[in-house]
């Protein structure tokens, strides 16, 4: 039987093999902008249009996000690793928005040059262990014509490219 520490490390190593799109969740609360980098964003439903994201309850955005209830999921481009780093602790919270083309829609900060923007209204926040599962109804979207997302895998950023498959003859 493996020890808890070894099981945890095996789980961590298994999750490093999962490639995830990098996003920054942003909101405004009591006049301040908040944002955090996440890789745990998943489409949930088309009816109603909804998406979920997992946010650590100890993060600076946790309380403002739940109290405000309106936010944006900014799907980053491959060229925006600096923005990801900024919002994942690379800069103090009050300086995170210094990098990138940030603007506002209905008071919600969003990255105009992102791969995609999903404007959401919180429907539910479900607490589980150290995180909240945030379920949002999508109220608006914007997206770039090209597809070039920033991917995180094995502890580093990665690029994607389309696969060319040969058709069976």
ChimeraX attribute file (.defattr): number of C-alpha atoms within 10 A of each C-alpha:
attribute: neighborCount
match mode: 1-to-1
recipient: residues
	/A:1	5
	/A:2	8
	/A:3	8
	/A:4	9
	/A:5	9
	/A:6	11
	/A:7	12
	/A:8	12
	/A:9	12
	/A:10	13
	/A:11	11
	/A:12	12
	/A:13	13
	/A:14	11
	/A:15	14
	/A:16	15
	/A:17	12
	/A:18	10
	/A:19	16
	/A:20	21
	/A:21	20
	/A:22	25
	/A:23	29
	/A:24	25
	/A:25	25
	/A:26	25
	/A:27	25
	/A:28	22
	/A:29	19
	/A:30	8
	/A:31	7
	/A:32	9
	/A:33	18
	/A:34	24
	/A:35	29
	/A:36	24
	/A:37	22
	/A:38	23
	/A:39	18
	/A:40	14
	/A:41	22
	/A:42	14
	/A:43	13
	/A:44	15
	/A:45	12
	/A:46	10
	/A:47	7
	/A:48	11
	/A:49	14
	/A:50	20
	/A:51	21
	/A:52	22
	/A:53	21
	/A:54	20
	/A:55	25
	/A:56	17
	/A:57	16
	/A:58	11
	/A:59	12
	/A:60	14
	/A:61	22
	/A:62	18
	/A:63	13
	/A:64	20
	/A:65	22
	/A:66	18
	/A:67	12
	/A:68	14
	/A:69	19
	/A:70	24
	/A:71	29
	/A:72	29
	/A:73	31
	/A:74	28
	/A:75	27
	/A:76	25
	/A:77	24
	/A:78	21
	/A:79	13
	/A:80	18
	/A:81	16
	/A:82	13
	/A:83	22
	/A:84	22
	/A:85	14
	/A:86	22
	/A:87	24
	/A:88	18
	/A:89	12
	/A:90	13
	/A:91	15
	/A:92	11
	/A:93	17
	/A:94	11
	/A:95	11
	/A:96	21
	/A:97	22
	/A:98	11
	/A:99	15
	/A:100	16
	/A:101	11
	/A:102	14
	/A:103	13
	/A:104	13
	/A:105	10
	/A:106	9
	/A:107	14
	/A:108	19
	/A:109	23
	/A:110	27
	/A:111	23
	/A:112	17
	/A:113	18
	/A:114	25
	/A:115	23
	/A:116	23
	/A:117	23
	/A:118	22
	/A:119	26
	/A:120	22
	/A:121	19
	/A:122	21
	/A:123	16
	/A:124	15
	/A:125	19
	/A:126	10
	/A:127	14
	/A:128	11
	/A:129	7
	/A:130	10
	/A:131	17
	/A:132	20
	/A:133	18
	/A:134	22
	/A:135	22
	/A:136	27
	/A:137	22
	/A:138	23
	/A:139	14
	/A:140	12
	/A:141	13
	/A:142	13
	/A:143	15
	/A:144	13
	/A:145	8
	/A:146	8
	/A:147	13
	/A:148	17
	/A:149	22
	/A:150	22
	/A:151	20
	/A:152	21
	/A:153	17
	/A:154	15
	/A:155	11
	/A:156	9
	/A:157	16
	/A:158	16
	/A:159	13
	/A:160	11
	/A:161	7
	/A:162	5
	/A:163	6
	/A:164	6
	/A:165	6
	/A:166	6
	/A:167	5
	/A:168	4
	/A:169	3
